[in-house]
């Protein structure tokens, strides 16, 4: 494949994936902040949104599936710890 075509494809892919990557990072940080505040209801909804964003990132290939599973597991564990406390 010519280098110019590869460059065009990489620019197109990075432009398309950038919004998904940003939304995933934002939702993960919002979920972690809401778990730290200690409100179980808002934490549950934000963790649910973050898990959904992680699933989308994994489906699009922005995150490895094991990394996505690890992040979801750790977030769920924090949420369960908060809800059971």
Residue, then its C-alpha position, 0 to 999 in steps of 0.5 A: x500500500x502506498x504511504x500516501x494512502x496509508x496516511x490518508x486512512x490513518x487521518x480518517x480513522x483518527x478523526x472518526x475514533x477521536x470522539x469515541x475515545x474522548x467520550x469513553x475517557x470522559x464517562x470513565x472519569x465521571x463514573x469514578x468521581x461519582x463513586x468517590x462522592x458516595x451517592x449510590x444512585x448517581x454512581x450507579x447511573x454513571x457507572x452504567x453509562x461508562x460501561x456502555x461507553x467501554x463496550x462501544x470502544x471495544x467494539x470499535x477496536x479502540x480498546x482491547x477487550x481484556x482491558x475493557x473487561x478489566x476496567x468494567x470489573x474494577x468499576x463494578x467492584x467499586x460500585x458494589x463496595x459503595x452500595x454494600x457499605 
